[in-house]
Amino acid sequence: MGTTRNDHLTEAERLERQAEIADNAHARAALLRMARASRGAAALVGLFESSREDAQPGLPL
């Protein structure tokens, strides 16, 4: 099974915690960008998951 929406959200939260303790602004900014990307990926996975749930059984996506 692939990465789930929750996996991406967990990763985003971990990256945000790392950003809070980063020792310089460049590292903090990079970690926050990665967290934002993980949240974006979570949103996309959520869309795919919901479209799969809405699809008729037996039909490919």
N, C-alpha and C positions, 0 to 999 in steps of 0.2 A: 504494500500500500504506500502511496506517496505522502508527501508532507501535507498536514492538515492546516486548516485556518488557525486552530489553537496552537499548533507548533510555531507558526509565524508570530502570533501574538506573544507567546512565551519568549521567543527570541528577541522581539522588540523590547519587551520589558527588561530583559537581561542587559541588552545594549544600553538602554536608558539608565539603568543602575550603574553600569560601567562609566557612562558619560558623567554622572554625578561625582565620581571620584577620580576622574581623569586629571592628570597633573599639568596639562596645558590646554590652551584654547583650541589648537589644531586637532588634537586627539579627541577632545570633547565634541567638536563640530563633526568630525568624521563618524564618531559613534552615533551621534544624533541623526546624521544622514542615513546611516545603515539601519537605524531603528525605524526611521520614516519609510525606508524601502521595505522593511519587513512588514510594517503595517499595511502598506500598499499591496504587497503580495497576499496578505491575509484577506484583504478586501476582494481581490481577484479570485482567490480560492473559494471564498464564501459565495461569490457569484456563480462559479462553476458548480459548487455543491448544490446550491439552490436550483440551478437550471437542471441538474441531473435529477433532483427530487421531483421537479415539475414535468419532466419528460414522461412520455407514455412508456409503460413497461414493454420491454422487448425491442424498442427502437434504439438504434445507436445515436449518440450525440453528434 
